[in-house]
Amino acid sequence: MSASRRSGTTDELGPDEPEHPERSGEDGPEGVAGVDGPVGPDGTDLLAALLDGMDAALCAFDGDGVVTHWNREAERILGWSAAEAVGRHGFAGWAVREADAEEIEGRLMAAMHAPGRQVHEFALLTKDGGRVLVRTQSAAVRGPDGKPAGLYCAFSEVHTQIDLERSIALSEALFDDASWGVVLVDADLRPAVVNAHAARALGTGRTAVLGRPLGDLLTRGVEELENALAHVLAEGAPPAPAELWVGVRTPEGEKRRCWRSGFLRLASPLAEEPVPLGVGWLFQDVTEAKQGEQEASLLRFRANQLHRAARAAVECEDPAEAATVHLDFALAGFADHALVDRVMGGTAADVEGAGPARLMRVAATPSGGPGPSALTGHAGLPVRYGDAHPALQCVARAGSVRAGFGSVAADEAREWARARQWPEDTVYALCAVLRSRGRTLGVVTFLRGAGRTAFERSDAIYAEDVAVRIATALDLADLTATSR
């Protein structure tokens, strides 16, 4: 095919046919494609290459409705080659049905005198006789004098256009109205686009987060998240969503959240081979649901531990030994150490008015490390607790007391624990009162190290359940000793 034919120009003009700029080898590109100035053979080849390389089908008409340009995408969709299409007058009889030709030609030619682009949908005929529904965009092409000299018509199959519009609409909806977070992360693992929901979850604005390292936004879970993003860039999307616990930086401090996350690798559709553009990260906050699951699981475990402890305790001949059984079962997953102190002189009611109660140690876990608790063997000797000790406060209030050391300095934490007669690795403590038959018998103290979290209200409730069972066993031990 010659260069002039490929660019959509005609080789000859009829004797009575006016010379149109669109059909002239000298001015054709200027009139049809909007290229300023005269174009030589090299420019004509460039224009032909540009037209043939377009993703959309394109044809052009001169002022009389004669086809002057026809690119390869138009040939692919309809089957008509440029040699067969260029030079024909309109679409009648070959690209559209005769019955539809007048209407379609009128709609197309009206675009020469209308402002902007005109969008239409109609059916075109393929070379083999089939019909294709296309969506067209038509606009006037103006000559050097500024008057309409022809028009161009870009068209594509309707389903292709709808797919494109649907993809655009989906992306806009995701970044405007989605009820879950959507973040596009570039190849450097930095946010490139963030929707409103994700910006709120990250505690920042949609533009403030762009280009910032994830470590500026999160205090915890950064390494896990970056590893997941790097894996997706290298290997592709994982088969299932992942649940990531993160700490979000907020003006009020760190906020722990659990995000159920899905990842998609983004690749350029224009490259011959997939070129990673980044990762699409979609997440939903499931913190409340996960906390509910964890709490339910913890309650089931603790209920099972209480049941197992009761079954084991009834097999003990010595009620005091049964108390240590309850203590051992309570420690599993709950605390690192435990202590049982009795009120000296009987019960708190017996020594009322004699000043702060004095306590003596009756059972404890090994101080060198976790292990089974045992009777101390030196009951009768008081423990040297200060007046403000949590155990004494627990006895005085007949209620649970929580204590903790807020500083992260290890030396200060050890000194704090030593001053309270606790193992040196203690950071958090929970004291529960031992009561039976309306009397305060003593206190049980559960201790946690730095590797655990502080005791919460739910922990205090569990400790009180354990304390009731220990107090019952110790009261029974006193009754047994008295009866002897």
C-alpha positions as CSV (number, residue, x, y, z in Angstrom):
1,M,0.0,0.0,0.0
2,S,1.5,3.4,-0.9
3,A,2.2,6.1,1.7
4,S,-0.5,8.3,0.2
5,R,-3.1,5.5,0.3
6,R,-2.1,4.5,3.9
7,S,-2.5,8.1,5.1
8,G,-6.0,8.2,3.6
9,T,-5.3,10.6,0.6
10,T,-6.5,9.9,-2.9
11,D,-4.1,9.7,-5.9
12,E,-6.4,11.3,-8.5
13,L,-9.2,13.9,-8.6
14,G,-12.1,13.9,-11.0
15,P,-12.2,16.6,-13.6
16,D,-15.3,18.3,-12.0
17,E,-14.4,17.6,-8.5
18,P,-13.0,20.5,-6.4
19,E,-9.6,20.0,-4.8
20,H,-10.3,19.6,-1.1
21,P,-7.5,20.2,1.5
22,E,-8.2,16.8,3.0
23,R,-7.6,15.0,-0.2
24,S,-4.5,16.9,-1.3
25,G,-1.1,15.3,-0.7
26,E,0.1,18.8,0.1
27,D,-2.5,20.0,2.6
28,G,-4.2,16.7,3.6
29,P,-2.6,16.2,7.0
30,E,-3.3,19.9,7.9
31,G,-6.9,19.7,7.1
32,V,-7.7,16.3,8.6
33,A,-5.3,15.6,11.4
34,G,-4.8,19.1,12.6
35,V,-1.0,19.3,11.7
36,D,0.1,22.9,11.2
37,G,2.1,23.8,8.0
38,P,2.9,21.8,4.9
39,V,3.9,18.2,5.4
40,G,6.3,16.4,3.1
41,P,6.6,12.7,2.5
42,D,8.2,12.1,5.9
43,G,5.4,13.9,7.6
44,T,2.8,11.8,5.6
45,D,4.5,8.6,6.7
46,L,4.5,9.8,10.3
47,L,0.8,10.7,10.1
48,A,0.0,7.3,8.7
49,A,2.0,5.6,11.4
50,L,0.2,7.6,14.1
51,L,-3.2,6.8,12.7
52,D,-2.5,3.1,12.3
53,G,-1.1,2.9,15.9
54,M,-4.2,4.3,17.5
55,D,-6.2,2.1,19.8
56,A,-9.5,3.5,18.5
57,A,-10.8,3.2,15.0
58,L,-10.7,6.4,13.1
59,C,-12.0,7.6,9.8
60,A,-12.2,11.1,8.3
61,F,-14.4,12.8,5.7
62,D,-14.0,15.8,3.6
63,G,-16.7,18.5,3.3
64,D,-18.6,16.4,0.7
65,G,-18.6,13.3,2.9
66,V,-15.9,11.4,1.1
67,V,-13.8,9.1,3.2
68,T,-10.2,10.4,3.3
69,H,-8.6,8.4,6.2
70,W,-9.1,4.9,7.5
71,N,-6.8,3.4,10.1
72,R,-5.9,-0.2,11.0
73,E,-8.3,-0.4,14.0
74,A,-11.2,0.5,11.7
75,E,-10.1,-2.2,9.4
76,R,-9.9,-4.7,12.3
77,I,-13.4,-3.9,13.5
78,L,-15.2,-3.8,10.2
79,G,-13.0,-5.8,7.9
80,W,-12.7,-3.1,5.2
81,S,-9.2,-2.2,4.3
82,A,-8.0,1.4,3.8
83,A,-7.8,0.8,0.0
84,E,-11.4,-0.3,0.0
85,A,-12.7,2.5,2.2
86,V,-10.8,5.7,1.2
87,G,-12.5,7.5,-1.6
88,R,-16.0,6.2,-0.9
89,H,-18.8,8.7,-0.4
90,G,-20.2,8.2,3.1
91,F,-21.0,4.7,4.5
92,A,-24.1,4.0,2.4
93,G,-24.1,0.6,0.7
94,W,-21.0,-0.8,2.2
95,A,-20.6,0.1,5.9
96,V,-24.2,0.8,6.8
97,R,-27.5,-0.4,5.5
98,E,-29.2,1.7,2.8
99,A,-32.2,2.2,5.0
100,D,-30.0,3.7,7.8
101,A,-27.6,5.6,5.6
102,E,-29.4,8.9,5.3
103,E,-30.0,9.2,9.1
104,I,-26.5,8.2,10.0
105,E,-24.9,10.4,7.4
106,G,-27.0,13.3,8.6
107,R,-25.9,12.8,12.2
108,L,-22.2,12.6,11.2
109,M,-22.2,15.6,8.9
110,A,-24.0,17.7,11.5
111,A,-20.9,17.4,13.7
112,M,-19.1,19.8,11.2
113,H,-21.3,22.7,12.3
114,A,-21.7,21.7,15.9
115,P,-19.4,22.9,18.8
116,G,-17.2,20.4,20.4
117,R,-17.5,16.6,20.0
118,Q,-20.7,14.8,19.2
119,V,-21.3,11.3,20.6
120,H,-23.6,8.8,18.8
121,E,-24.3,5.1,18.7
122,F,-25.3,3.2,15.6
123,A,-24.8,-0.1,13.8
124,L,-22.1,-0.5,11.1
125,L,-21.8,-3.4,8.7
126,T,-18.7,-5.6,8.5
127,K,-17.3,-6.8,5.3
128,D,-18.6,-10.3,5.8
129,G,-22.2,-8.9,6.3
130,G,-22.3,-8.8,10.1
131,R,-23.4,-5.9,12.2
132,V,-21.4,-4.1,14.9
133,L,-22.9,-1.6,17.4
134,V,-20.3,1.2,17.8
135,R,-20.1,4.4,19.8
136,T,-18.7,7.3,17.8
137,Q,-17.2,10.7,18.7
138,S,-17.3,13.1,15.8
139,A,-15.9,16.7,15.5
140,A,-15.2,19.2,12.8
141,V,-11.8,19.6,11.1
142,R,-11.2,23.2,10.2
143,G,-9.2,24.4,7.3
144,P,-6.6,27.3,7.2
145,D,-9.5,29.8,6.9
146,G,-11.1,28.5,10.1
147,K,-14.1,27.1,8.3
148,P,-15.2,23.5,8.5
149,A,-13.3,21.5,5.9
150,G,-14.4,18.0,7.0
151,L,-14.8,15.9,10.1
152,Y,-13.2,13.0,11.9
153,C,-15.0,10.1,13.5
154,A,-13.4,8.0,16.1
155,F,-15.3,4.9,17.0
156,S,-15.1,1.7,19.0
157,E,-17.3,-1.3,19.7
158,V,-19.9,-0.4,22.3
159,H,-19.1,-3.3,24.6
160,T,-15.4,-2.2,24.6
161,Q,-16.4,1.3,25.4
162,I,-18.8,0.1,28.2
163,D,-16.1,-2.0,29.7
164,L,-13.8,1.0,29.7
165,E,-16.4,3.3,31.3
166,R,-17.3,0.6,33.8
167,S,-13.6,0.3,34.8
168,I,-13.4,4.1,35.2
169,A,-16.7,4.2,37.1
170,L,-15.5,1.4,39.4
171,S,-12.2,3.2,40.2
172,E,-13.9,6.4,40.9
173,A,-16.4,4.7,43.2
174,L,-13.6,3.0,45.0
175,F,-11.8,6.2,45.6
176,D,-14.9,8.2,46.6
177,D,-17.7,6.1,48.1
178,A,-16.2,2.7,49.1
179,S,-16.9,1.6,52.7
180,W,-13.4,0.0,52.9
181,G,-10.0,1.4,52.6
182,V,-8.3,1.5,49.2
183,V,-4.7,2.5,48.8
184,L,-2.5,2.4,45.7
185,V,1.1,1.8,46.7
186,D,3.9,2.6,44.2
187,A,6.9,0.4,43.6
188,D,8.7,2.2,46.4
189,L,6.0,1.1,48.8
190,R,4.7,4.6,49.3
191,P,1.0,5.5,49.0
192,A,0.2,7.1,45.6
193,V,-3.6,7.3,45.8
194,V,-5.7,7.0,48.9
195,N,-9.5,7.0,49.2
196,A,-11.4,8.8,51.9
197,H,-12.1,5.8,54.0
198,A,-8.4,4.8,54.1
199,A,-7.4,8.4,54.9
200,R,-9.7,8.3,58.0
201,A,-8.4,4.9,59.0
202,L,-4.8,6.3,58.8
203,G,-5.8,9.4,60.8
204,T,-4.7,11.8,58.1
205,G,-6.0,13.6,54.9
206,R,-6.1,12.1,51.4
207,T,-3.2,14.3,50.2
208,A,-1.2,14.4,53.4
209,V,-0.5,10.7,53.2
210,L,0.8,10.6,49.6
211,G,4.5,9.8,49.1
212,R,5.2,9.3,52.8
213,P,6.8,6.1,54.1
214,L,4.4,3.8,55.9
215,G,6.5,4.1,59.0
216,D,5.4,7.7,59.3
217,L,1.8,6.5,59.5
218,L,2.0,3.3,61.6
219,T,3.9,2.5,64.8
220,R,3.4,-1.3,64.7
221,G,2.9,-3.8,61.9
222,V,5.0,-1.8,59.4
223,E,7.4,-4.6,58.6
224,E,4.6,-7.1,58.1
225,L,2.8,-4.8,55.8
226,E,5.9,-3.9,53.8
227,N,6.8,-7.5,53.4
228,A,3.3,-8.3,52.1
229,L,3.5,-5.5,49.6
230,A,7.0,-6.5,48.4
231,H,5.8,-10.1,48.0
232,V,2.9,-9.0,45.9
233,L,5.2,-6.9,43.7
234,A,7.5,-9.9,43.2
235,E,5.1,-12.9,43.2
236,G,1.6,-11.6,42.7
237,A,-1.5,-11.5,44.8
238,P,-1.9,-13.9,47.7
239,P,-4.7,-16.5,47.5
240,A,-6.7,-15.2,50.5
241,P,-7.0,-12.0,52.6
242,A,-4.6,-11.4,55.4
243,E,-5.4,-10.0,58.9
244,L,-2.7,-7.5,60.0
245,W,-2.5,-5.9,63.4
246,V,-1.2,-2.4,63.2
247,G,-0.6,0.6,65.5
248,V,-1.9,3.9,63.9
249,R,-0.3,7.2,64.9
250,T,-3.0,9.6,66.2
251,P,-2.8,12.9,68.1
252,E,-4.2,11.0,71.1
253,G,-1.4,8.3,70.8
254,E,-1.2,4.9,69.3
255,K,-4.4,3.2,68.3
256,R,-4.3,-0.6,67.7
257,R,-6.4,-1.8,64.8
258,C,-6.8,-5.1,62.9
259,W,-7.2,-4.7,59.2
260,R,-8.4,-7.5,56.9
261,S,-6.3,-6.8,53.8
262,G,-6.4,-8.0,50.2
263,F,-3.6,-7.2,47.7
264,L,-3.5,-6.9,43.9
265,R,-0.5,-6.4,41.7
266,L,-0.9,-3.5,39.3
267,A,0.7,-3.9,35.9
268,S,0.7,-1.5,32.9
269,P,-1.7,-2.7,30.1
270,L,0.4,-0.8,27.6
271,A,3.6,-2.8,28.0
272,E,4.3,-6.0,26.0
273,E,5.4,-7.7,29.2
274,P,3.8,-6.9,32.6
275,V,5.6,-4.0,34.3
276,P,4.6,-3.6,38.0
277,L,3.2,-0.2,38.7
278,G,2.6,-0.9,42.3
279,V,0.1,-2.7,44.5
280,G,-3.6,-2.1,45.1
281,W,-4.2,-2.6,48.9
282,L,-7.8,-3.0,50.0
283,F,-8.5,-3.3,53.7
284,Q,-11.4,-3.3,56.1
285,D,-11.3,-2.6,59.9
286,V,-12.3,-5.8,61.7
287,T,-10.9,-4.8,65.1
288,E,-14.1,-5.1,67.0
289,A,-15.0,-8.5,65.5
290,K,-11.5,-9.9,66.2
291,Q,-11.5,-8.6,69.7
292,G,-14.9,-10.2,70.2
293,E,-13.6,-13.5,68.9
294,Q,-10.5,-13.3,71.1
295,E,-12.6,-12.5,74.2
296,A,-15.0,-15.4,73.5
297,S,-12.0,-17.7,73.0
298,L,-10.4,-16.5,76.2
299,L,-13.7,-16.9,78.1
300,R,-14.0,-20.5,76.8
301,F,-10.4,-21.3,77.8
302,R,-10.8,-19.8,81.3
303,A,-14.0,-21.6,81.9
304,N,-12.3,-24.9,80.9
305,Q,-9.5,-24.1,83.2
306,L,-11.8,-23.5,86.2
307,H,-13.6,-26.8,85.4
308,R,-10.4,-28.8,85.1
309,A,-9.1,-27.2,88.3
310,A,-12.3,-28.1,90.2
311,R,-12.0,-31.7,88.9
312,A,-8.4,-32.0,90.1
313,A,-9.0,-30.2,93.4
314,V,-11.7,-32.7,94.6
315,E,-9.1,-35.5,94.4
316,C,-6.8,-33.7,96.9
317,E,-7.1,-35.0,100.5
318,D,-5.5,-31.8,101.9
319,P,-7.7,-28.7,101.3
320,A,-4.5,-26.5,101.3
321,E,-3.1,-28.6,98.5
322,A,-6.4,-28.1,96.6
323,A,-5.9,-24.3,96.9
324,T,-2.5,-24.6,95.1
325,V,-4.2,-26.7,92.4
326,H,-6.6,-23.9,91.7
327,L,-3.7,-21.5,91.6
328,D,-1.7,-23.6,89.1
329,F,-4.6,-24.0,86.7
330,A,-5.3,-20.2,86.9
331,L,-1.8,-19.3,85.9
332,A,-1.9,-20.9,82.4
333,G,-2.0,-18.1,79.9
334,F,-2.9,-15.6,82.6
335,A,0.1,-14.6,84.7
336,D,3.8,-15.5,85.3
337,H,3.8,-15.8,89.1
338,A,1.2,-16.0,91.9
339,L,1.3,-15.5,95.7
340,V,-1.2,-16.4,98.4
341,D,-1.0,-14.5,101.6
342,R,-3.2,-15.1,104.7
343,V,-4.3,-12.6,107.3
344,M,-2.3,-13.3,110.5
345,G,-4.4,-13.8,113.6
346,G,-7.4,-15.4,111.8
347,T,-9.4,-13.1,109.6
348,A,-9.5,-9.4,108.9
349,A,-12.6,-9.2,111.2
350,D,-10.7,-10.8,114.0
351,V,-7.9,-8.2,114.0
352,E,-10.1,-5.2,113.2
353,G,-9.1,-2.1,115.1
354,A,-5.5,-3.3,115.6
355,G,-4.1,-1.2,112.6
356,P,-3.3,-2.5,109.1
357,A,-3.6,-6.2,108.7
358,R,-0.5,-8.3,108.7
359,L,-0.1,-11.0,106.1
360,M,1.9,-14.2,106.0
361,R,2.9,-16.1,102.9
362,V,1.3,-19.6,102.6
363,A,1.8,-20.5,98.9
364,A,3.8,-19.2,96.0
365,T,5.1,-20.1,92.6
366,P,8.9,-20.6,92.3
367,S,10.7,-17.2,92.2
368,G,13.3,-18.3,89.7
369,G,10.8,-19.0,86.9
370,P,7.3,-20.2,86.1
371,G,6.4,-23.6,87.7
372,P,3.9,-25.3,89.9
373,S,3.0,-23.4,93.1
374,A,3.6,-25.0,96.5
375,L,3.0,-24.3,100.2
376,T,5.9,-22.2,101.4
377,G,6.6,-24.2,104.5
378,H,7.2,-21.1,106.6
379,A,3.7,-20.0,107.4
380,G,3.5,-17.9,110.5
381,L,6.2,-15.4,109.5
382,P,4.8,-12.1,108.3
383,V,5.8,-10.6,104.9
384,R,7.4,-7.2,105.0
385,Y,4.8,-5.2,103.2
386,G,4.6,-1.4,103.4
387,D,1.4,0.4,104.4
388,A,0.6,1.3,100.8
389,H,1.2,-2.2,99.4
390,P,-1.5,-3.3,96.9
391,A,-2.1,-6.6,98.9
392,L,-2.9,-4.6,102.1
393,Q,-5.1,-2.2,100.1
394,C,-7.0,-5.3,98.7
395,V,-7.6,-6.6,102.2
396,A,-8.7,-3.2,103.5
397,R,-11.1,-2.7,100.6
398,A,-12.2,-6.3,100.3
399,G,-11.9,-5.8,96.6
400,S,-9.5,-6.3,93.7
401,V,-6.5,-3.9,93.2
402,R,-4.5,-3.5,90.0
403,A,-0.9,-2.1,90.0
404,G,1.7,-1.5,87.3
405,F,5.0,0.2,86.6
406,G,4.7,2.7,83.7
407,S,8.4,3.4,83.1
408,V,10.3,1.4,80.6
409,A,13.6,1.7,82.5
410,A,14.5,-1.9,83.5
411,D,16.5,-0.8,86.6
412,E,13.6,1.2,88.0
413,A,11.2,-1.6,87.3
414,R,13.3,-4.1,89.2
415,E,13.6,-1.7,92.1
416,W,9.8,-1.2,92.1
417,A,9.2,-4.9,92.2
418,R,11.8,-5.5,95.0
419,A,10.2,-2.8,97.1
420,R,6.9,-4.8,97.0
421,Q,8.5,-8.2,97.7
422,W,7.7,-9.5,94.2
423,P,10.0,-11.2,91.7
424,E,12.3,-8.7,90.0
425,D,10.8,-9.3,86.5
426,T,7.4,-8.1,87.7
427,V,5.8,-5.1,85.9
428,Y,2.0,-5.7,86.5
429,A,0.2,-7.0,89.5
430,L,-3.4,-7.9,90.3
431,C,-4.6,-8.6,93.9
432,A,-7.9,-10.4,94.6
433,V,-9.3,-10.8,98.1
434,L,-9.9,-14.2,99.6
435,R,-13.3,-14.3,101.2
436,S,-15.3,-17.2,102.6
437,R,-18.4,-17.3,104.8
438,G,-18.4,-13.5,104.9
439,R,-14.9,-13.2,106.2
440,T,-11.7,-11.9,104.6
441,L,-9.0,-14.7,104.8
442,G,-6.3,-13.1,102.8
443,V,-5.3,-12.1,99.3
444,V,-4.0,-13.8,96.1
445,T,-1.7,-11.8,93.9
446,F,-1.1,-12.5,90.2
447,L,2.1,-11.1,88.6
448,R,3.1,-10.4,85.0
449,G,6.4,-9.6,83.4
450,A,7.2,-7.0,80.7
451,G,6.3,-9.5,78.0
452,R,2.7,-9.3,78.8
453,T,0.0,-6.6,78.8
454,A,-1.4,-4.9,81.9
455,F,-4.2,-6.5,83.7
456,E,-7.7,-5.4,82.6
457,R,-11.1,-5.5,84.2
458,S,-11.9,-8.8,82.5
459,D,-8.8,-10.2,84.1
460,A,-9.9,-9.0,87.5
461,I,-13.2,-10.8,87.1
462,Y,-11.4,-14.1,86.4
463,A,-9.0,-13.6,89.3
464,E,-12.0,-13.1,91.6
465,D,-13.5,-16.4,90.4
466,V,-10.2,-18.1,91.2
467,A,-9.9,-16.3,94.6
468,V,-13.4,-17.6,95.6
469,R,-12.2,-21.2,95.0
470,I,-8.9,-20.7,96.8
471,A,-10.6,-19.1,99.8
472,T,-13.1,-22.0,100.0
473,A,-10.2,-24.5,100.1
474,L,-8.3,-22.5,102.7
475,D,-11.4,-22.1,104.9
476,L,-12.0,-25.8,104.7
477,A,-8.3,-26.4,105.6
478,D,-8.9,-24.3,108.8
479,L,-12.1,-26.2,109.7
480,T,-10.3,-29.5,109.2
481,A,-7.4,-28.4,111.4
482,T,-9.8,-27.2,114.1
483,S,-11.7,-30.4,114.2
484,R,-8.5,-32.3,114.8
